[in-house]
Protein backbone atom coordinates (compact mmCIF):
# COMPACT_ATOMS: atom_id res chain seq x y z
CA UNK A 1 0.00 0.00 0.00
CA UNK A 2 1.32 3.46 -0.86
CA UNK A 3 2.25 5.85 1.91
CA UNK A 4 0.90 9.41 2.23
CA UNK A 5 3.99 10.91 0.59
CA UNK A 6 3.57 8.69 -2.49
CA UNK A 7 -0.15 9.52 -2.72
CA UNK A 8 0.64 13.25 -2.65
CA UNK A 9 3.29 12.80 -5.34
CA UNK A 10 0.90 11.01 -7.71
CA UNK A 11 -2.13 13.22 -7.06
CA UNK A 12 -0.88 15.94 -9.44
CA UNK A 13 -0.73 13.53 -12.39
CA UNK A 14 -3.58 13.63 -14.87
CA UNK A 15 -5.21 10.31 -15.58
CA UNK A 16 -5.41 9.46 -19.22
CA UNK A 17 -9.12 9.13 -19.88
CA UNK A 18 -9.06 8.85 -23.63
CA UNK A 19 -7.17 6.20 -25.46
CA UNK A 20 -6.92 5.60 -29.17
CA UNK A 21 -9.08 2.69 -30.29
CA UNK A 22 -7.09 -0.34 -31.33
CA UNK A 23 -9.64 -1.29 -34.01
CA UNK A 24 -11.32 0.73 -36.71
CA UNK A 25 -14.87 1.67 -35.61
CA UNK A 26 -16.24 0.50 -38.99
CA UNK A 27 -14.69 -2.95 -38.51
CA UNK A 28 -16.18 -3.17 -35.03
CA UNK A 29 -19.62 -2.17 -36.37
CA UNK A 30 -19.46 -4.78 -39.14
CA UNK A 31 -18.30 -7.41 -36.66
CA UNK A 32 -21.12 -6.54 -34.26
CA UNK A 33 -23.68 -6.73 -37.05
CA UNK A 34 -22.33 -10.15 -38.09
CA UNK A 35 -22.61 -11.43 -34.53
CA UNK A 36 -26.19 -10.14 -34.16
CA UNK A 37 -27.17 -11.62 -37.54
CA UNK A 38 -25.68 -14.99 -36.58
CA UNK A 39 -27.52 -15.06 -33.26
CA UNK A 40 -30.77 -14.04 -35.00
CA UNK A 41 -30.37 -16.81 -37.59
CA UNK A 42 -29.71 -19.40 -34.88
CA UNK A 43 -32.82 -18.30 -32.94
CA UNK A 44 -34.99 -18.52 -36.06
CA UNK A 45 -33.44 -21.89 -36.98
CA UNK A 46 -34.09 -23.31 -33.51
CA UNK A 47 -37.76 -22.26 -33.69
CA UNK A 48 -38.40 -23.46 -37.26
CA UNK A 49 -40.99 -26.06 -38.10
CA UNK A 50 -39.67 -29.53 -38.99
CA UNK A 51 -40.68 -29.21 -42.66
CA UNK A 52 -38.73 -25.97 -43.19
CA UNK A 53 -35.19 -26.20 -44.53
CA UNK A 54 -32.18 -24.15 -43.45
CA UNK A 55 -32.41 -22.25 -46.75
CA UNK A 56 -36.02 -21.28 -45.97
CA UNK A 57 -34.90 -19.92 -42.60
CA UNK A 58 -32.10 -17.93 -44.26
CA UNK A 59 -34.55 -16.42 -46.73
CA UNK A 60 -36.93 -15.38 -43.94
CA UNK A 61 -34.04 -13.93 -41.89
CA UNK A 62 -32.80 -11.85 -44.83
CA UNK A 63 -36.29 -10.71 -45.80
CA UNK A 64 -36.24 -12.29 -49.27
CA UNK A 65 -38.75 -15.05 -48.55
CA UNK A 66 -41.85 -15.50 -50.69
CA UNK A 67 -45.05 -17.33 -49.63
CA UNK A 68 -43.80 -20.65 -51.04
CA UNK A 69 -40.81 -20.46 -48.67
CA UNK A 70 -42.97 -19.93 -45.60
CA UNK A 71 -45.62 -22.58 -46.19
CA UNK A 72 -45.12 -26.33 -45.76
CA UNK A 73 -43.86 -28.19 -48.80
C-alpha positions in Angstrom: 0.0 0.0 0.0 1.3 3.5 -0.9 2.2 5.9 1.9 0.9 9.4 2.2 4.0 10.9 0.6 3.6 8.7 -2.5 -0.1 9.5 -2.7 0.6 13.3 -2.7 3.3 12.8 -5.3 0.9 11.0 -7.7 -2.1 13.2 -7.1 -0.9 15.9 -9.4 -0.7 13.5 -12.4 -3.6 13.6 -14.9 -5.2 10.3 -15.6 -5.4 9.5 -19.2 -9.1 9.1 -19.9 -9.1 8.9 -23.6 -7.2 6.2 -25.5 -6.9 5.6 -29.2 -9.1 2.7 -30.3 -7.1 -0.3 -31.3 -9.6 -1.3 -34.0 -11.3 0.7 -36.7 -14.9 1.7 -35.6 -16.2 0.5 -39.0 -14.7 -3.0 -38.5 -16.2 -3.2 -35.0 -19.6 -2.2 -36.4 -19.5 -4.8 -39.1 -18.3 -7.4 -36.7 -21.1 -6.5 -34.3 -23.7 -6.7 -37.1 -22.3 -10.1 -38.1 -22.6 -11.4 -34.5 -26.2 -10.1 -34.2 -27.2 -11.6 -37.5 -25.7 -15.0 -36.6 -27.5 -15.1 -33.3 -30.8 -14.0 -35.0 -30.4 -16.8 -37.6 -29.7 -19.4 -34.9 -32.8 -18.3 -32.9 -35.0 -18.5 -36.1 -33.4 -21.9 -37.0 -34.1 -23.3 -33.5 -37.8 -22.3 -33.7 -38.4 -23.5 -37.3 -41.0 -26.1 -38.1 -39.7 -29.5 -39.0 -40.7 -29.2 -42.7 -38.7 -26.0 -43.2 -35.2 -26.2 -44.5 -32.2 -24.2 -43.4 -32.4 -22.3 -46.7 -36.0 -21.3 -46.0 -34.9 -19.9 -42.6 -32.1 -17.9 -44.3 -34.6 -16.4 -46.7 -36.9 -15.4 -43.9 -34.0 -13.9 -41.9 -32.8 -11.9 -44.8 -36.3 -10.7 -45.8 -36.2 -12.3 -49.3 -38.8 -15.1 -48.6 -41.9 -15.5 -50.7 -45.0 -17.3 -49.6 -43.8 -20.6 -51.0 -40.8 -20.5 -48.7 -43.0 -19.9 -45.6 -45.6 -22.6 -46.2 -45.1 -26.3 -45.8 -43.9 -28.2 -48.8 
